Amino acid sequence: MIEVITGFLALFAGGFALVAAVGVLRFPDALTRMHASSKVASFAGALALLAAAVDIGTVSAVTRAIFAIFFIMLTAPIGAHLLGRAAAWRRKLGKE
């Protein structure tokens, strides 16, 4: 049963990563590309960490995965915001 749960989590993580990659390739400008890569990819990373934690199954692995997911969810929006501001600033200067 653990293998099935791990497989579904890993499959969903790969699916979300694929959606993020397609979004980065298809979206027209830097702001929309940044949105696709940061929001969806952070969710895919969280799912991959959950899959690893479920597969390993120890308290240490689950605790580390939870802390890593918390860190990703905390830093991904901040990084995306800073990248968006830099892209908007660069567009304002006419360097895009």
N, CA, C and O atoms as a GROMACS GRO file, in nm:
protein
  384
    1MET      N    1   0.082  -0.120   0.000
    1MET     CA    2   0.000   0.000   0.000
    1MET      C    3   0.086   0.126   0.000
    1MET      O    4   0.052   0.225  -0.065
    2ILE      N    5   0.197   0.122   0.073
    2ILE     CA    6   0.288   0.236   0.078
    2ILE      C    7   0.344   0.265  -0.061
    2ILE      O    8   0.361   0.380  -0.100
    3GLU      N    9   0.374   0.159  -0.136
    3GLU     CA   10   0.429   0.177  -0.270
    3GLU      C   11   0.329   0.246  -0.363
    3GLU      O   12   0.368   0.326  -0.448
    4VAL      N   13   0.201   0.215  -0.346
    4VAL     CA   14   0.098   0.277  -0.429
    4VAL      C   15   0.087   0.425  -0.397
    4VAL      O   16   0.080   0.508  -0.488
    5ILE      N   17   0.085   0.460  -0.269
    5ILE     CA   18   0.077   0.601  -0.229
    5ILE      C   19   0.200   0.676  -0.277
    5ILE      O   20   0.189   0.787  -0.330
    6THR      N   21   0.316   0.616  -0.260
    6THR     CA   22   0.439   0.679  -0.306
    6THR      C   23   0.436   0.698  -0.458
    6THR      O   24   0.478   0.802  -0.508
    7GLY      N   25   0.388   0.599  -0.529
    7GLY     CA   26   0.379   0.609  -0.674
    7GLY      C   27   0.286   0.719  -0.719
    7GLY      O   28   0.319   0.795  -0.811
    8PHE      N   29   0.169   0.730  -0.655
    8PHE     CA   30   0.076   0.837  -0.692
    8PHE      C   31   0.134   0.974  -0.662
    8PHE      O   32   0.122   1.066  -0.744
    9LEU      N   33   0.197   0.990  -0.547
    9LEU     CA   34   0.258   1.119  -0.513
    9LEU      C   35   0.369   1.154  -0.611
    9LEU      O   36   0.379   1.269  -0.656
   10ALA      N   37   0.452   1.057  -0.645
   10ALA     CA   38   0.561   1.083  -0.740
   10ALA      C   39   0.506   1.112  -0.880
   10ALA      O   40   0.558   1.197  -0.952
   11LEU      N   41   0.400   1.041  -0.918
   11LEU     CA   42   0.339   1.065  -1.049
   11LEU      C   43   0.278   1.204  -1.057
   11LEU      O   44   0.294   1.273  -1.157
   12PHE      N   45   0.208   1.245  -0.952
   12PHE     CA   46   0.151   1.380  -0.949
   12PHE      C   47   0.261   1.486  -0.947
   12PHE      O   48   0.246   1.591  -1.010
   13ALA      N   49   0.371   1.460  -0.876
   13ALA     CA   50   0.483   1.554  -0.875
   13ALA      C   51   0.541   1.569  -1.015
   13ALA      O   52   0.569   1.681  -1.059
   14GLY      N   53   0.558   1.459  -1.084
   14GLY     CA   54   0.608   1.465  -1.222
   14GLY      C   55   0.511   1.535  -1.315
   14GLY      O   56   0.553   1.609  -1.404
   15GLY      N   57   0.382   1.511  -1.295
   15GLY     CA   58   0.282   1.578  -1.377
   15GLY      C   59   0.282   1.729  -1.357
   15GLY      O   60   0.274   1.805  -1.453
   16PHE      N   61   0.291   1.772  -1.232
   16PHE     CA   62   0.296   1.915  -1.206
   16PHE      C   63   0.426   1.977  -1.259
   16PHE      O   64   0.424   2.090  -1.307
   17ALA      N   65   0.536   1.905  -1.250
   17ALA     CA   66   0.661   1.955  -1.305
   17ALA      C   67   0.651   1.967  -1.457
   17ALA      O   68   0.705   2.062  -1.515
   18LEU      N   69   0.584   1.873  -1.520
   18LEU     CA   70   0.564   1.881  -1.665
   18LEU      C   71   0.478   2.001  -1.703
   18LEU      O   72   0.505   2.070  -1.801
   19VAL      N   73   0.373   2.026  -1.625
   19VAL     CA   74   0.288   2.142  -1.650
   19VAL      C   75   0.368   2.271  -1.634
   19VAL      O   76   0.353   2.364  -1.713
   20ALA      N   77   0.455   2.277  -1.534
   20ALA     CA   78   0.539   2.395  -1.515
   20ALA      C   79   0.633   2.414  -1.633
   20ALA      O   80   0.653   2.527  -1.679
   21ALA      N   81   0.692   2.306  -1.681
   21ALA     CA   82   0.783   2.316  -1.795
   21ALA      C   83   0.711   2.362  -1.921
   21ALA      O   84   0.763   2.445  -1.996
   22VAL      N   85   0.593   2.310  -1.944
   22VAL     CA   86   0.515   2.353  -2.061
   22VAL      C   87   0.476   2.499  -2.048
   22VAL      O   88   0.478   2.573  -2.146
   23GLY      N   89   0.441   2.541  -1.926
   23GLY     CA   90   0.407   2.681  -1.903
   23GLY      C   91   0.524   2.774  -1.929
   23GLY      O   92   0.507   2.882  -1.986
   24VAL      N   93   0.642   2.733  -1.888
   24VAL     CA   94   0.761   2.816  -1.911
   24VAL      C   95   0.788   2.827  -2.061
   24VAL      O   96   0.829   2.933  -2.109
   25LEU      N   97   0.766   2.720  -2.134
   25LEU     CA   98   0.789   2.724  -2.278
   25LEU      C   99   0.681   2.801  -2.354
   25LEU      O  100   0.711   2.866  -2.455
   26ARG      N  101   0.558   2.795  -2.308
   26ARG     CA  102   0.447   2.850  -2.385
   26ARG      C  103   0.411   2.995  -2.352
   26ARG      O  104   0.362   3.067  -2.439
   27PHE      N  105   0.436   3.039  -2.229
   27PHE     CA  106   0.392   3.173  -2.192
   27PHE      C  107   0.479   3.279  -2.259
   27PHE      O  108   0.598   3.257  -2.282
   28PRO      N  109   0.419   3.395  -2.292
   28PRO     CA  110   0.489   3.491  -2.377
   28PRO      C  111   0.593   3.579  -2.308
   28PRO      O  112   0.694   3.613  -2.370
   29ASP      N  113   0.572   3.616  -2.183
   29ASP     CA  114   0.666   3.711  -2.122
   29ASP      C  115   0.721   3.657  -1.990
   29ASP      O  116   0.679   3.552  -1.942
   30ALA      N  117   0.813   3.731  -1.934
   30ALA     CA  118   0.887   3.684  -1.817
   30ALA      C  119   0.797   3.670  -1.694
   30ALA      O  120   0.816   3.577  -1.615
   31LEU      N  121   0.700   3.758  -1.677
   31LEU     CA  122   0.616   3.752  -1.558
   31LEU      C  123   0.527   3.627  -1.557
   31LEU      O  124   0.512   3.564  -1.452
   32THR      N  125   0.470   3.593  -1.669
   32THR     CA  126   0.386   3.474  -1.672
   32THR      C  127   0.471   3.347  -1.666
   32THR      O  128   0.428   3.247  -1.608
   33ARG      N  129   0.589   3.349  -1.724
   33ARG     CA  130   0.680   3.234  -1.712
   33ARG      C  131   0.721   3.214  -1.567
   33ARG      O  132   0.727   3.101  -1.518
   34MET      N  133   0.751   3.323  -1.501
   34MET     CA  134   0.790   3.316  -1.361
   34MET      C  135   0.676   3.261  -1.275
   34MET      O  136   0.700   3.186  -1.181
   35HIS      N  137   0.555   3.298  -1.307
   35HIS     CA  138   0.439   3.247  -1.234
   35HIS      C  139   0.428   3.096  -1.249
   35HIS      O  140   0.407   3.024  -1.151
   36ALA      N  141   0.442   3.048  -1.371
   36ALA     CA  142   0.431   2.904  -1.396
   36ALA      C  143   0.542   2.827  -1.327
   36ALA      O  144   0.518   2.721  -1.270
   37SER      N  145   0.661   2.880  -1.333
   37SER     CA  146   0.773   2.804  -1.276
   37SER      C  147   0.773   2.806  -1.124
   37SER      O  148   0.808   2.705  -1.063
   38SER      N  149   0.734   2.914  -1.063
   38SER     CA  150   0.744   2.921  -0.916
   38SER      C  151   0.626   2.854  -0.847
   38SER      O  152   0.645   2.777  -0.753
   39LYS      N  153   0.507   2.881  -0.891
   39LYS     CA  154   0.390   2.828  -0.821
   39LYS      C  155   0.376   2.677  -0.840
   39LYS      O  156   0.363   2.603  -0.742
   40VAL      N  157   0.378   2.634  -0.962
   40VAL     CA  158   0.355   2.492  -0.991
   40VAL      C  159   0.476   2.407  -0.951
   40VAL      O  160   0.460   2.297  -0.900
   41ALA      N  161   0.594   2.458  -0.975
   41ALA     CA  162   0.714   2.378  -0.944
   41ALA      C  163   0.734   2.363  -0.793
   41ALA      O  164   0.784   2.260  -0.748
   42SER      N  165   0.695   2.463  -0.716
   42SER     CA  166   0.707   2.447  -0.571
   42SER      C  167   0.608   2.342  -0.521
   42SER      O  168   0.638   2.268  -0.427
   43PHE      N  169   0.491   2.335  -0.582
   43PHE     CA  170   0.395   2.231  -0.544
   43PHE      C  171   0.445   2.093  -0.586
   43PHE      O  172   0.425   1.996  -0.514
   44ALA      N  173   0.509   2.085  -0.702
   44ALA     CA  174   0.566   1.957  -0.746
   44ALA      C  175   0.679   1.914  -0.653
   44ALA      O  176   0.691   1.795  -0.622
   45GLY      N  177   0.760   2.006  -0.610
   45GLY     CA  178   0.866   1.974  -0.515
   45GLY      C  179   0.811   1.925  -0.382
   45GLY      O  180   0.866   1.833  -0.322
   46ALA      N  181   0.704   1.986  -0.337
   46ALA     CA  182   0.641   1.942  -0.213
   46ALA      C  183   0.586   1.800  -0.227
   46ALA      O  184   0.598   1.719  -0.135
   47LEU      N  185   0.525   1.771  -0.339
   47LEU     CA  186   0.474   1.636  -0.362
   47LEU      C  187   0.587   1.533  -0.369
   47LEU      O  188   0.573   1.422  -0.318
   48ALA      N  189   0.697   1.570  -0.431
   48ALA     CA  190   0.812   1.479  -0.439
   48ALA      C  191   0.869   1.453  -0.300
   48ALA      O  192   0.906   1.340  -0.268
   49LEU      N  193   0.878   1.556  -0.218
   49LEU     CA  194   0.926   1.538  -0.081
   49LEU      C  195   0.830   1.451   0.000
   49LEU      O  196   0.874   1.368   0.080
   50LEU      N  197   0.701   1.470  -0.020
   50LEU     CA  198   0.603   1.384   0.049
   50LEU      C  199   0.617   1.239   0.004
   50LEU      O  200   0.607   1.147   0.085
   51ALA      N  201   0.640   1.219  -0.124
   51ALA     CA  202   0.659   1.082  -0.174
   51ALA      C  203   0.781   1.018  -0.111
   51ALA      O  204   0.777   0.901  -0.073
   52ALA      N  205   0.888   1.092  -0.100
   52ALA     CA  206   1.009   1.038  -0.036
   52ALA      C  207   0.985   1.008   0.111
   52ALA      O  208   1.031   0.906   0.162
   53ALA      N  209   0.914   1.097   0.179
   53ALA     CA  210   0.888   1.076   0.322
   53ALA      C  211   0.800   0.955   0.344
   53ALA      O  212   0.822   0.878   0.438
   54VAL      N  213   0.700   0.937   0.259
   54VAL     CA  214   0.612   0.820   0.273
   54VAL      C  215   0.689   0.692   0.243
   54VAL      O  216   0.670   0.590   0.310
   55ASP      N  217   0.775   0.698   0.142
   55ASP     CA  218   0.852   0.579   0.105
   55ASP      C  219   0.951   0.540   0.214
   55ASP      O  220   0.964   0.422   0.247
   56ILE      N  221   1.021   0.637   0.271
   56ILE     CA  222   1.117   0.606   0.376
   56ILE      C  223   1.045   0.566   0.504
   56ILE      O  224   1.079   0.466   0.566
   57GLY      N  225   0.946   0.645   0.543
   57GLY     CA  226   0.858   0.606   0.651
   57GLY      C  227   0.909   0.627   0.793
   57GLY      O  228   0.841   0.587   0.888
   58THR      N  229   1.023   0.689   0.811
   58THR     CA  230   1.070   0.713   0.947
   58THR      C  231   1.026   0.852   0.993
   58THR      O  232   0.993   0.938   0.911
   59VAL      N  233   1.027   0.871   1.123
   59VAL     CA  234   0.988   1.000   1.179
   59VAL      C  235   1.087   1.108   1.135
   59VAL      O  236   1.047   1.221   1.107
   60SER      N  237   1.213   1.073   1.128
   60SER     CA  238   1.315   1.168   1.086
   60SER      C  239   1.291   1.213   0.942
   60SER      O  240   1.302   1.332   0.912
   61ALA      N  241   1.259   1.121   0.854
   61ALA     CA  242   1.236   1.156   0.713
   61ALA      C  243   1.112   1.244   0.699
   61ALA      O  244   1.112   1.340   0.622
   62VAL      N  245   1.007   1.211   0.771
   62VAL     CA  246   0.883   1.289   0.764
   62VAL      C  247   0.906   1.430   0.819
   62VAL      O  248   0.859   1.528   0.762
   63THR      N  249   0.979   1.439   0.930
   63THR     CA  250   1.008   1.570   0.988
   63THR      C  251   1.091   1.655   0.894
   63THR      O  252   1.064   1.773   0.875
   64ARG      N  253   1.192   1.596   0.835
   64ARG     CA  254   1.276   1.670   0.741
   64ARG      C  255   1.197   1.713   0.618
   64ARG      O  256   1.215   1.823   0.567
   65ALA      N  257   1.109   1.626   0.570
   65ALA     CA  258   1.027   1.661   0.454
   65ALA      C  259   0.932   1.776   0.487
   65ALA      O  260   0.913   1.866   0.406
   66ILE      N  261   0.874   1.773   0.605
   66ILE     CA  262   0.783   1.882   0.645
   66ILE      C  263   0.857   2.014   0.655
   66ILE      O  264   0.808   2.117   0.610
   67PHE      N  265   0.976   2.012   0.715
   67PHE     CA  266   1.055   2.135   0.724
   67PHE      C  267   1.097   2.184   0.585
   67PHE      O  268   1.095   2.304   0.560
   68ALA      N  269   1.133   2.093   0.497
   68ALA     CA  270   1.173   2.132   0.362
   68ALA      C  271   1.054   2.190   0.285
   68ALA      O  272   1.069   2.288   0.212
   69ILE      N  273   0.937   2.129   0.300
   69ILE     CA  274   0.817   2.182   0.234
   69ILE      C  275   0.783   2.320   0.288
   69ILE      O  276   0.748   2.410   0.212
   70PHE      N  277   0.793   2.337   0.420
   70PHE     CA  278   0.768   2.468   0.480
   70PHE      C  279   0.866   2.571   0.423
   70PHE      O  280   0.826   2.683   0.391
   71PHE      N  281   0.993   2.534   0.412
   71PHE     CA  282   1.093   2.625   0.358
   71PHE      C  283   1.064   2.661   0.212
   71PHE      O  284   1.076   2.777   0.173
   72ILE      N  285   1.025   2.562   0.133
   72ILE     CA  286   0.993   2.588  -0.008
   72ILE      C  287   0.872   2.680  -0.020
   72ILE      O  288   0.874   2.775  -0.098
   73MET      N  289   0.768   2.652   0.058
   73MET     CA  290   0.647   2.734   0.052
   73MET      C  291   0.670   2.875   0.106
   73MET      O  292   0.599   2.969   0.069
   74LEU      N  293   0.770   2.890   0.192
   74LEU     CA  294   0.802   3.022   0.245
   74LEU      C  295   0.888   3.102   0.147
   74LEU      O  296   0.866   3.222   0.130
   75THR      N  297   0.985   3.039   0.084
   75THR     CA  298   1.080   3.112   0.000
   75THR      C  299   1.039   3.124  -0.146
   75THR      O  300   1.081   3.219  -0.212
   76ALA      N  301   0.960   3.033  -0.198
   76ALA     CA  302   0.922   3.039  -0.341
   76ALA      C  303   0.843   3.166  -0.375
   76ALA      O  304   0.873   3.229  -0.476
   77PRO      N  305   0.744   3.205  -0.296
   77PRO     CA  306   0.674   3.330  -0.330
   77PRO      C  307   0.764   3.454  -0.318
   77PRO      O  308   0.748   3.549  -0.395
   78ILE      N  309   0.855   3.453  -0.223
   78ILE     CA  310   0.945   3.568  -0.208
   78ILE      C  311   1.039   3.577  -0.328
   78ILE      O  312   1.059   3.685  -0.383
   79GLY      N  313   1.095   3.464  -0.367
   79GLY     CA  314   1.182   3.463  -0.484
   79GLY      C  315   1.107   3.502  -0.611
   79GLY      O  316   1.160   3.574  -0.695
   80ALA      N  317   0.984   3.454  -0.626
   80ALA     CA  318   0.905   3.489  -0.744
   80ALA      C  319   0.872   3.638  -0.746
   80ALA      O  320   0.873   3.702  -0.851
   81HIS      N  321   0.844   3.692  -0.629
   81HIS     CA  322   0.814   3.835  -0.621
   81HIS      C  323   0.936   3.918  -0.662
   81HIS      O  324   0.924   4.015  -0.737
   82LEU      N  325   1.054   3.879  -0.612
   82LEU     CA  326   1.174   3.953  -0.646
   82LEU      C  327   1.209   3.940  -0.794
   82LEU      O  328   1.252   4.037  -0.857
   83LEU      N  329   1.191   3.821  -0.849
   83LEU     CA  330   1.214   3.804  -0.993
   83LEU      C  331   1.115   3.885  -1.076
   83LEU      O  332   1.152   3.943  -1.179
   84GLY      N  333   0.990   3.889  -1.033
   84GLY     CA  334   0.890   3.968  -1.103
   84GLY      C  335   0.920   4.116  -1.099
   84GLY      O  336   0.903   4.187  -1.198
   85ARG      N  337   0.966   4.164  -0.983
   85ARG     CA  338   1.003   4.305  -0.973
   85ARG      C  339   1.123   4.337  -1.063
   85ARG      O  340   1.126   4.442  -1.127
   86ALA      N  341   1.220   4.247  -1.066
   86ALA     CA  342   1.337   4.270  -1.151
   86ALA      C  343   1.297   4.270  -1.298
   86ALA      O  344   1.348   4.350  -1.376
   87ALA      N  345   1.208   4.180  -1.338
   87ALA     CA  346   1.162   4.176  -1.478
   87ALA      C  347   1.083   4.302  -1.513
   87ALA      O  348   1.099   4.357  -1.622
   88ALA      N  349   0.999   4.347  -1.422
   88ALA     CA  350   0.922   4.469  -1.447
   88ALA      C  351   1.014   4.590  -1.454
   88ALA      O  352   0.993   4.680  -1.536
   89TRP      N  353   1.115   4.594  -1.368
   89TRP     CA  354   1.210   4.704  -1.369
   89TRP      C  355   1.290   4.705  -1.499
   89TRP      O  356   1.317   4.810  -1.557
   90ARG      N  357   1.328   4.585  -1.542
   90ARG     CA  358   1.404   4.575  -1.666
   90ARG      C  359   1.318   4.616  -1.786
   90ARG      O  360   1.367   4.680  -1.879
   91ARG      N  361   1.191   4.578  -1.784
   91ARG     CA  362   1.100   4.617  -1.892
   91ARG      C  363   1.082   4.768  -1.894
   91ARG      O  364   1.075   4.830  -2.000
   92LYS      N  365   1.075   4.828  -1.774
   92LYS     CA  366   1.058   4.973  -1.763
   92LYS      C  367   1.178   5.045  -1.824
   92LYS      O  368   1.162   5.151  -1.884
   93LEU      N  369   1.297   4.988  -1.807
   93LEU     CA  370   1.417   5.050  -1.864
   93LEU      C  371   1.432   5.023  -2.013
   93LEU      O  372   1.519   5.082  -2.078
   94GLY      N  373   1.348   4.935  -2.068
   94GLY     CA  374   1.353   4.906  -2.211
   94GLY      C  375   1.462   4.809  -2.251
   94GLY      O  376   1.509   4.814  -2.364
   95LYS      N  377   1.502   4.720  -2.160
   95LYS     CA  378   1.609   4.626  -2.191
   95LYS      C  379   1.556   4.487  -2.227
   95LYS      O  380   1.636   4.394  -2.242
   96GLU      N  381   1.426   4.471  -2.241
   96GLU     CA  382   1.373   4.338  -2.271
   96GLU      C  383   1.359   4.318  -2.418
   96GLU      O  384   1.316   4.212  -2.462
   0.00000   0.00000   0.00000
